[in-house]
Amino acid sequence: MPLLTSIILAGFVGYIGAWYFGAVEGNFALLLFLATLVTGVYWLAERLYFLPRRRRAAAAYEHNLSERQAELARQGIQKTDTVDPQARERLLAQPWWLDWTAGLFPVILAVFLLRSFLFEPFKIPSGSMMPTLLTGDLILVNKYTYGLRLPILNTKITEGTPPKRGDVMVFRYPPQPSLDYIKRVVGVPGDEIAYLNKRLTVNGQPISKEAMPDYFDEETMRYLKEYNENLSGVAHKILNDETRRAGLSEAEVSQFPNRDNCRYSVEGVVCKVPPGHYFMMGDNRDNSLDSRYWGFVPDRNIVGRAFVIWMNFGDFKRIGSFQ
C-alpha cells in the first residue's frame, strides 16, 4: 500500500505540475473529484479494515502482556512489565500513507461539495468588466441560483431561476469550454439585441445611459467615458472608449453556431437570441471579447451568478456585493 499510495500521489503532483507549466490543459473540477474519490476509498478502507486491524494488534499486545504478567505471578515474580502507552500508541497510529489520504478526505469532501453546489471562488483576470470588476478582484459565484449541476458533466439536476438581464454570470467559454468567462447577461432567449453606435437596445427599447465624469483606467493610464446604465432595473456602470469604432468587421467575428441570427455593420451588431441561449457583454464595452465576437452562451455552459467581491489585496475597500 505505501508504494501504491506513493504512485497515486506522484500522479496528482505530476498532473498539477504539468498544468502549472502549460503542458496539459488542467481541469480543477475533475482533479477535485478524483481527489475526493481516491481519499474516500482510503477513508472507507481505514474505517472498515486498517483501523480495526490496528486495534486488534493493540488489544493483542495488551492481552499478551497480561498473560505474561499472570504467568510471572504464578512463578512468584511480583515485579513485572506494565503496558507501555507509547507502544500502544505506535500500534494505533496511522501510517503516513493514510495520513495523506484518509486523513484528508473530510476536508477535500467539504471543499468538493461547497465548490460544486454552493459557492465557487474566481479571480478576475482582465479588465473586460470594468468598472464593475477590476483585474485581481476575488469573487464568489452562486452555484445554485440557476439550478444545481453535476460536477464535471455540468448537467442540470434542478431548474432554479433562469438568468435575468443585468446578471453578472460566469460561464464556460463556448469556443473553449475548459475556460471560464465572466460577462453581464444582456439578452435572454427570444430577445433582439442591438448594439449600434455604442448604444444598447433590447427588443427595440433603448437602454437608458446617463453620462458620468470620465473614468481613469490605471491599467492603460487613460481616461474613458463612464455611464450609468439601467438594464431591466439593474443599475450599473459601463465604459466606452472613444478611440474605438462601434462596428465590427467580418474578420473579427468567428463562425459561431446560430451565426445567421446576427447582422453586422459599420454601426455595430443586431442579434436575435435563440432559445436556450444568452447574449453576454462586458461592462468595458469597447474592450471586451464577448457575444458580439464569438456568439451566444448555451444554457449548458452556465456556471453560476457572480454576486460578491470577497477580497482584493490591492484595495480592501472593494470588498462587498455588486450589481
N, C-alpha and C positions, 0 to 999 in steps of 0.2 A: 503493500500500500504506500509506503513512503516514496518509492520510485515512481509509481503511477501518479501520485499527487504532484511530485516534482515536475513530471512531464506536462500535466494539465496546467499547473501554474505557469510553467515556462511558455506554454501555448498562449495563455492570456497576455503575459508580458510581451511576447513577440508580436502579437496582433496589435496591442496598444502602441508598441514602438514603431511598427510598420505604418500604422495610421498617422502617428505624430510626424514621421519623416516623409509622408506622402506616397509611400509605396503601395498602399491599398486605400480604397475608399471606405472609411470607417462607418459603422452603424452602431451608435451608442445604445439604442433600444435593444438591438439584437445582443450586444455584449452584456448588457444588464440582465436580459432574460436568461442567457446561458449561465451567467454567474449565479443567478438565483436558482436555476435548475441544478447545477452541479453542487453548490453548497447545500441545497435542500436534500439531495441524495445522501451526502455525507452526514447531515444533521440527523436524518432518519436512521442511518446505519449506526451512528453514535448512540442514539436513544435505544434502539432495538437490539444492538449486538455488542458494540465495543464497550459502552459504559457498563452494561450488565456483566460482561466478561471481566472487566477490571474490578468490579465489586465482588465478584466471586473469588478473584485472586486475593483481594484484601481479606475476605472472610476466611479463605483457606489459610492464609498466613496467621490470622488470629487463632483459628481452630488448632492448627499445628502447634502453635506456641503454647496454647492452653494444655494440649495433651502432653507436651514436653514437661511443662511445669508440674502436671499431675503425676507423671512418671517419676520425676526427680523427688517429689514429695513422698511418694511411696518408698523411695530409697532412703528417706531421711534427710534429704538435702533441702534445707529450708530456703536458702538464698538462691533464687532463680532469676532468669531473664524476664523482663516485662515487655509489653507491646511497645515497640518503637514508633511514636507518632509520625516521625519523618519517613520511616519505611512504608507505613500505611499510606501516607500522602503521596509518596512516589508511585505506589501501585495504582492509586486512583487518578493521578494527574493525566490530563490529555496530552498525547504526543503532539509535537509541533505541527504535523500534517493535519491533525484535526482542529488545532487552534486556528489555522489559516483557512479552514473550510467550514466545518460545522460551527465553529465559534463565531464566524462572520455572518452566518445565514440570517439570524433575526434582523440585523442591521440592513443587509442587502435586500431582504424581502420587504422591509418597511419602505426603503427608498424606491424599490420597483413599483410597489402599489401606489405610493404617493405620486410618483412621476407619471405613471401610466393612467391613473384615473382621477387625480385631483388637480395637482399643480405641477408645472414643469418650468424650470428656470431657463432663461435665454439671455444672451449678451448681444446688444445691438452692434452689428459690425460696420455699419456705414451711415451716411447722413441722409439717406433717402426719405426718412420720416421726420426730418427736422421741420419745424422746431418742436414738434410733439415729443420726439425721442431723439436723443443725441448719441453719437458714437460712444460706446463704453457704458451706456446705461445697462444695468442688470434688471431684467423684468421677470415677472411671473405670468404664466399663461394658464388660464382656467381650462381644464381638460373635460369638464362635464357639461358646461352650459349648452354646447351644440350637440350633445349626445355622447355617451361613453363609447369608446372604440377599443377594440382588442389591440394590445401592443404588437408591433411589427407588421401585422396584417392591416391594421388601421380600419378594420371592418366595424361598422357602427352596430352596437348592440342595444342602444336606447335612442329614442328620437331626439330628445332635448328640444331646445329652442332654435329655430333656423337663424343664421346670421342676418343682421339688420344693417341697412345703410348707416354708415358712420362708425361701425365697429372696427377696432384695430385687431386684425386677425393674423395669426401665424398659420402658415400652410406649407405643404410640400411644393417646391418649385416645379411646375409642370414639365419643363424640358429636362429637368434632372431631379427626380423625386427624392434623392438622398440628401438634398439641400433644403433647409428651412428658410423661408422668406417671411417678412412681415410687412404688411401694407394695410391700407384702410379700405373697407368694403364700400364701394361707390355704387355698384349696381347689383341687384339681386335678380333671380330668374324672371324673365319677361320684361325687364327694364330696357328702355332705349337710352343709352348713354352717349352724350355728345360733349366732346371737349374741343371747342373751336375758339381760336384766338384767345386761348388761355382762360376761357370761361366755361364752367361746368354746367351742363343742363341734363336733367333727369326727366324722361318722359315729356319733353317739351317745356318743362318748367325750369327757368334759370335758378341756380342756387345762389342765395344771397352771398355777397362778397364785399366786406367792409374794409377799406384801407386803414392801415395802421402805420406807425413810424417804421422806417426801414430797419431791417434785422441785420446785425453784423455777424457774419459767418466766420468764426475763429479758425475753422479748418482751411478755408481758402483766403482769409483776410480780405473779404469783400462784403459790400452791402447788398442785400437782396430785398425785394419788395415783399412786405408781410401783410397778410389779410386775415380777417376773421371770416370764417366760412361756417354756414349753418346747414348741415346736411341732414334732412329729415329730423330736425330737433336736436342734433348733436353738434354743439358749437365747438370749433377747434380752429387752430391757426394753420395757415398754409404759406408757402413761399413761392415767389416767381422770380426768375432770372431774366431781366430784360434783354440780355445779350443772346439768349437762346430763342430760336424760332418756334412757332407754335406747331407747324406741320411736321409730318414725318414722311420720309421717302420710302419707297418700296424696299430699298436696300437695307433699311434699318429695321424692318419688320420681318419676323420669321413666318414660316408657313405652318401656323398652328391649327389644331382642329377647330372647325367652325369659322375658319378664316373668312368665308363668304358672308358672315354676319357683320363684317366691318367694312366701312368705306373710308379711305384715306385721301387727304387733300392737303394743299398748302396751308389751309386754315387749321387742320387738326384731324380728328377722327370721330366717326359716329359708329356705334356698335349696338347690336341687339343681343342681349344676354340670353343664351339658350337655357332650356330647362336643366335644373341640377347644376348650374354653374354660377360663378360670381365674377364681377369685374372689379379689379383691385387697382388702386393708385396710391403712390406715396404722397405725403404732405409736402415734400420738397418737389413740387410738380415738374420742374424743368431739369431735375437731377435725380430721376427715379426710373429704374428699369422695371416697368410694371405691365399690366394687361394691354396697354397700348402697343407694346412691342412683342410680347410672347403669348397673348391670348387670355382665355378665361381659366378660372380655377375650378375644377370639378369638385363636387361635394366630397368625394373620396379622399381628396388631398388635404382636407381641413385638419389642423392640429388642435387649435383652440383659440380662445379670445384673450388677448393681452389686456391687462387691467391695472397693473401697479408697477412702479419702479421701486424695487426693494433696496437697491444700492447703486451709488455712483461714487467711486473712490476719489474722483476729482472734484466732486461738488455734492456734499451731503444734502444740500437744500433741494435737490431734485427728487429725493425720496418721497413717494406718495402716489396716489392714484392719478389717472389721466383719462382724457376722452380722445 
